[in-house]
Amino acid sequence: MISEEDNSSMQHSYLMVKPAGCFYHNGDAGQGYTVSDPIIDAGVETAFNQMPFDAVSFLQRYQGIQLLSIDAE
């Protein structure tokens, strides 16, 4: 699937993890990256809460898309 997004739609709406185990995302224009503490040290909840995240924009990206379900046996 290929989808076009503008910068405002993408800002704070992706969950990305660096190889070092930190959440990160692009900061505001020219500000570089925002990076959390390492997940292994801080825990997922604490590291996640250090990042601004727009759940509404995240969910809007996937509205109307049929997601596959994988059943673990």
VMD Tcl script that builds the backbone (N, CA, C; Angstrom):
set m [mol new atoms 219]
animate dup $m
set s [atomselect $m all]
$s set {name element resname resid chain x y z} {
  {N N MET 1 A 0.839 -1.159 0.000}
  {CA C MET 1 A 0.000 0.000 0.000}
  {C C MET 1 A 0.895 1.237 0.000}
  {N N ILE 2 A 0.570 2.182 -0.846}
  {CA C ILE 2 A 1.261 3.466 -0.875}
  {C C ILE 2 A 0.233 4.539 -0.584}
  {N N SER 3 A 0.601 5.440 0.285}
  {CA C SER 3 A -0.318 6.483 0.713}
  {C C SER 3 A 0.435 7.801 0.821}
  {N N GLU 4 A -0.192 8.865 0.387}
  {CA C GLU 4 A 0.416 10.187 0.480}
  {C C GLU 4 A 0.022 10.835 1.796}
  {N N GLU 5 A 0.998 11.424 2.480}
  {CA C GLU 5 A 0.745 12.126 3.743}
  {C C GLU 5 A 1.492 13.448 3.727}
  {N N ASP 6 A 0.887 14.474 4.272}
  {CA C ASP 6 A 1.610 15.728 4.426}
  {C C ASP 6 A 2.324 15.719 5.780}
  {N N ASN 7 A 3.184 16.691 5.985}
  {CA C ASN 7 A 3.981 16.724 7.223}
  {C C ASN 7 A 3.127 16.769 8.472}
  {N N SER 8 A 2.036 17.536 8.448}
  {CA C SER 8 A 1.211 17.636 9.653}
  {C C SER 8 A 0.539 16.308 9.990}
  {N N SER 9 A 0.226 15.493 8.982}
  {CA C SER 9 A -0.372 14.177 9.234}
  {C C SER 9 A 0.631 13.207 9.843}
  {N N MET 10 A 1.894 13.383 9.476}
  {CA C MET 10 A 2.930 12.456 9.951}
  {C C MET 10 A 3.468 12.830 11.326}
  {N N GLN 11 A 3.413 14.105 11.652}
  {CA C GLN 11 A 4.048 14.564 12.885}
  {C C GLN 11 A 3.411 13.918 14.118}
  {N N HIS 12 A 4.231 13.315 14.939}
  {CA C HIS 12 A 3.833 12.682 16.208}
  {C C HIS 12 A 2.865 11.514 16.026}
  {N N SER 13 A 2.843 10.886 14.833}
  {CA C SER 13 A 1.861 9.819 14.613}
  {C C SER 13 A 2.495 8.488 14.212}
  {N N TYR 14 A 3.799 8.377 14.329}
  {CA C TYR 14 A 4.483 7.113 14.067}
  {C C TYR 14 A 5.166 6.646 15.349}
  {N N LEU 15 A 5.230 5.342 15.522}
  {CA C LEU 15 A 5.967 4.748 16.640}
  {C C LEU 15 A 7.212 4.080 16.053}
  {N N MET 16 A 8.344 4.663 16.291}
  {CA C MET 16 A 9.592 4.142 15.738}
  {C C MET 16 A 10.564 3.867 16.889}
  {N N VAL 17 A 11.366 2.812 16.716}
  {CA C VAL 17 A 12.348 2.434 17.734}
  {C C VAL 17 A 13.723 2.370 17.068}
  {N N LYS 18 A 14.684 3.074 17.654}
  {CA C LYS 18 A 16.064 3.059 17.165}
  {C C LYS 18 A 16.707 1.717 17.523}
  {N N PRO 19 A 17.751 1.328 16.789}
  {CA C PRO 19 A 18.460 0.100 17.155}
  {C C PRO 19 A 18.952 0.105 18.603}
  {N N ALA 20 A 19.181 1.273 19.165}
  {CA C ALA 20 A 19.621 1.376 20.562}
  {C C ALA 20 A 18.483 1.150 21.546}
  {N N GLY 21 A 17.266 0.923 21.040}
  {CA C GLY 21 A 16.142 0.607 21.923}
  {C C GLY 21 A 15.425 1.816 22.488}
  {N N CYS 22 A 15.456 2.947 21.788}
  {CA C CYS 22 A 14.775 4.167 22.218}
  {C C CYS 22 A 13.676 4.504 21.215}
  {N N PHE 23 A 12.542 5.022 21.695}
  {CA C PHE 23 A 11.564 5.587 20.777}
  {C C PHE 23 A 12.156 6.871 20.204}
  {N N TYR 24 A 11.792 7.199 18.958}
  {CA C TYR 24 A 12.253 8.465 18.383}
  {C C TYR 24 A 11.287 8.930 17.304}
  {N N HIS 25 A 11.331 10.199 17.004}
  {CA C HIS 25 A 10.620 10.763 15.856}
  {C C HIS 25 A 11.234 12.106 15.512}
  {N N ASN 26 A 10.918 12.573 14.302}
  {CA C ASN 26 A 11.398 13.881 13.875}
  {C C ASN 26 A 10.791 14.940 14.758}
  {N N GLY 27 A 11.610 15.882 15.164}
  {CA C GLY 27 A 11.108 17.030 15.914}
  {C C GLY 27 A 10.504 18.051 14.971}
  {N N ASP 28 A 10.202 19.198 15.483}
  {CA C ASP 28 A 9.707 20.280 14.644}
  {C C ASP 28 A 10.794 20.671 13.644}
  {N N ALA 29 A 10.403 21.373 12.598}
  {CA C ALA 29 A 11.313 21.731 11.511}
  {C C ALA 29 A 12.644 22.269 12.048}
  {N N GLY 30 A 13.719 21.636 11.628}
  {CA C GLY 30 A 15.047 22.086 12.010}
  {C C GLY 30 A 15.480 21.729 13.415}
  {N N GLN 31 A 14.665 20.970 14.151}
  {CA C GLN 31 A 14.981 20.645 15.544}
  {C C GLN 31 A 15.627 19.274 15.718}
  {N N GLY 32 A 15.772 18.505 14.644}
  {CA C GLY 32 A 16.373 17.175 14.756}
  {C C GLY 32 A 15.386 16.165 15.314}
  {N N TYR 33 A 15.893 15.136 15.961}
  {CA C TYR 33 A 15.066 14.061 16.489}
  {C C TYR 33 A 14.759 14.253 17.974}
  {N N THR 34 A 13.575 13.800 18.367}
  {CA C THR 34 A 13.226 13.656 19.777}
  {C C THR 34 A 13.449 12.189 20.109}
  {N N VAL 35 A 14.164 11.901 21.192}
  {CA C VAL 35 A 14.531 10.524 21.543}
  {C C VAL 35 A 14.185 10.270 23.005}
  {N N SER 36 A 13.593 9.111 23.278}
  {CA C SER 36 A 13.272 8.725 24.656}
  {C C SER 36 A 14.480 8.086 25.324}
  {N N ASP 37 A 14.351 7.838 26.614}
  {CA C ASP 37 A 15.332 7.008 27.312}
  {C C ASP 37 A 15.251 5.600 26.742}
  {N N PRO 38 A 16.310 4.800 26.885}
  {CA C PRO 38 A 16.257 3.416 26.404}
  {C C PRO 38 A 15.100 2.646 27.065}
  {N N ILE 39 A 14.352 1.937 26.260}
  {CA C ILE 39 A 13.204 1.175 26.751}
  {C C ILE 39 A 13.635 0.148 27.787}
  {N N ILE 40 A 14.772 -0.484 27.573}
  {CA C ILE 40 A 15.262 -1.520 28.494}
  {C C ILE 40 A 15.532 -0.944 29.885}
  {N N ASP 41 A 15.928 0.329 29.954}
  {CA C ASP 41 A 16.213 0.963 31.240}
  {C C ASP 41 A 14.975 1.601 31.862}
  {N N ALA 42 A 14.214 2.313 31.048}
  {CA C ALA 42 A 13.078 3.083 31.569}
  {C C ALA 42 A 11.780 2.297 31.612}
  {N N GLY 43 A 11.684 1.251 30.805}
  {CA C GLY 43 A 10.417 0.527 30.644}
  {C C GLY 43 A 9.620 1.152 29.498}
  {N N VAL 44 A 8.774 0.355 28.881}
  {CA C VAL 44 A 8.018 0.807 27.713}
  {C C VAL 44 A 7.116 1.991 28.049}
  {N N GLU 45 A 6.369 1.904 29.128}
  {CA C GLU 45 A 5.409 2.961 29.459}
  {C C GLU 45 A 6.110 4.299 29.703}
  {N N THR 46 A 7.177 4.281 30.470}
  {CA C THR 46 A 7.896 5.521 30.758}
  {C C THR 46 A 8.516 6.099 29.488}
  {N N ALA 47 A 9.192 5.254 28.706}
  {CA C ALA 47 A 9.820 5.734 27.468}
  {C C ALA 47 A 8.762 6.258 26.499}
  {N N PHE 48 A 7.649 5.560 26.371}
  {CA C PHE 48 A 6.573 6.007 25.482}
  {C C PHE 48 A 6.016 7.353 25.936}
  {N N ASN 49 A 5.835 7.519 27.234}
  {CA C ASN 49 A 5.283 8.769 27.759}
  {C C ASN 49 A 6.226 9.953 27.593}
  {N N GLN 50 A 7.483 9.697 27.299}
  {CA C GLN 50 A 8.433 10.777 27.037}
  {C C GLN 50 A 8.284 11.350 25.627}
  {N N MET 51 A 7.507 10.662 24.794}
  {CA C MET 51 A 7.350 11.071 23.405}
  {C C MET 51 A 5.972 11.675 23.181}
  {N N PRO 52 A 5.896 12.827 22.506}
  {CA C PRO 52 A 4.577 13.309 22.112}
  {C C PRO 52 A 4.028 12.351 21.056}
  {N N PHE 53 A 2.807 11.903 21.221}
  {CA C PHE 53 A 2.214 10.944 20.287}
  {C C PHE 53 A 0.765 11.329 20.047}
  {N N ASP 54 A 0.382 11.393 18.777}
  {CA C ASP 54 A -0.973 11.766 18.379}
  {C C ASP 54 A -1.722 10.507 17.953}
  {N N ALA 55 A -2.430 9.891 18.891}
  {CA C ALA 55 A -3.146 8.641 18.627}
  {C C ALA 55 A -4.232 8.821 17.571}
  {N N VAL 56 A -4.886 9.966 17.540}
  {CA C VAL 56 A -5.943 10.204 16.553}
  {C C VAL 56 A -5.359 10.174 15.139}
  {N N SER 57 A -4.257 10.869 14.917}
  {CA C SER 57 A -3.620 10.848 13.591}
  {C C SER 57 A -3.140 9.447 13.235}
  {N N PHE 58 A -2.609 8.732 14.210}
  {CA C PHE 58 A -2.163 7.357 13.979}
  {C C PHE 58 A -3.327 6.490 13.514}
  {N N LEU 59 A -4.452 6.564 14.211}
  {CA C LEU 59 A -5.618 5.744 13.859}
  {C C LEU 59 A -6.252 6.174 12.544}
  {N N GLN 60 A -6.273 7.468 12.254}
  {CA C GLN 60 A -6.862 7.947 11.003}
  {C C GLN 60 A -6.118 7.403 9.791}
  {N N ARG 61 A -4.828 7.177 9.927}
  {CA C ARG 61 A -4.037 6.636 8.826}
  {C C ARG 61 A -4.573 5.276 8.382}
  {N N TYR 62 A -5.131 4.523 9.290}
  {CA C TYR 62 A -5.534 3.143 8.996}
  {C C TYR 62 A -7.041 2.952 8.883}
  {N N GLN 63 A -7.823 4.024 8.943}
  {CA C GLN 63 A -9.274 3.902 8.785}
  {C C GLN 63 A -9.576 3.372 7.386}
  {N N GLY 64 A -10.477 2.422 7.315}
  {CA C GLY 64 A -10.899 1.874 6.034}
  {C C GLY 64 A -9.966 0.849 5.438}
  {N N ILE 65 A -8.889 0.516 6.133}
  {CA C ILE 65 A -7.942 -0.484 5.635}
  {C C ILE 65 A -8.235 -1.808 6.321}
  {N N GLN 66 A -8.400 -2.852 5.523}
  {CA C GLN 66 A -8.626 -4.188 6.069}
  {C C GLN 66 A -7.290 -4.719 6.581}
  {N N LEU 67 A -7.172 -4.895 7.882}
  {CA C LEU 67 A -5.944 -5.415 8.474}
  {C C LEU 67 A -6.015 -6.924 8.577}
  {N N LEU 68 A -4.889 -7.574 8.344}
  {CA C LEU 68 A -4.820 -9.020 8.466}
  {C C LEU 68 A -4.639 -9.418 9.911}
  {N N SER 69 A -5.279 -10.486 10.291}
  {CA C SER 69 A -5.128 -11.021 11.638}
  {C C SER 69 A -4.312 -12.293 11.555}
  {N N ILE 70 A -3.310 -12.391 12.380}
  {CA C ILE 70 A -2.483 -13.600 12.427}
  {C C ILE 70 A -2.753 -14.278 13.765}
  {N N ASP 71 A -3.276 -15.472 13.700}
  {CA C ASP 71 A -3.586 -16.221 14.914}
  {C C ASP 71 A -2.373 -17.021 15.345}
  {N N ALA 72 A -1.948 -16.821 16.578}
  {CA C ALA 72 A -0.833 -17.588 17.140}
  {C C ALA 72 A -1.401 -18.877 17.713}
  {N N GLU 73 A -0.784 -19.955 17.362}
  {CA C GLU 73 A -1.248 -21.253 17.869}
  {C C GLU 73 A -0.281 -21.824 18.851}
}
mol reanalyze $m
mol bondsrecalc $m
mol representation Tube
mol addrep $m
